[in-house]
């Protein structure tokens, strides 16, 4: 109560006593001691004068009835808090739109590729004679069965 806020500084040893004096929490003997000290100490007298001006103001505040919040106060505060949490709503909407656009693009691309596949038919598979004409490998035929075993074991055919 005293000190830097008011501008007048009391003696540090007496400051707590001065607050009790202002708030009338001292006995008659203690109050007389504080008054005697204030007459001899200019700093404490100035602090008492400055604090004395605030006593009626504080009394008015204490006497004033406390305002009660309306029954909807909590609901309004919570709605305001939820409103601040909706910061991400535009980002969430943009993400959903991007998801739908990407899905649409994939479906359109799949339909386009299916259409291209129908336009360009797959050529028929070549017949066996055409394959043999393309691959002309002449493999020697073994005369005996033992020769065929030798042929398989000598090359890399078995691996």
Steps between C-alpha positions, in 0.01 A plus 500: 500500500788732577812556300545530126133491407405800711816701462564559873721240665472416867777367718561140395480382861165674555330440163305189610385679815379798295287271282345342808438850641322615183282185497432539878639163599714633788417526866465845659855489643653393166301767310625767745858382441458534120350850537790605725752371247320673208526837681878462522564336157421703187514196271244301700276807537503552122425131443209512744358810330528342154350171617230679697362643175448151363313366804160651406538371143579149621204517737268590213625204300450260789148629562399466137312176426687252284363463151382151417552367148195416295396134478619496138848631584669158499327399177612821328859462619514138384351597163771765463768245589361255245495779243872552551559130449333519158817653357570174315152472343601675173806276471287194562252607232782561251643154573163334435459694175847392391412139582184515289682666210776237512239222498327656202831533311585134564157386377525715187851370430385138545208556261733660245748210516215249463377690195851500348527127555175443310621714210827310461424128500764264627665312212431125496761263637735359236452140398754231582638486148563876504683469831717217366581709193610789721709278728714271298716306740638177378577273792688178427301190576694242703530153359487322832333568831835535673591775258197700610614476864843619394348784304292621800786466751764665279311823440320748719165356402417363843554819693 
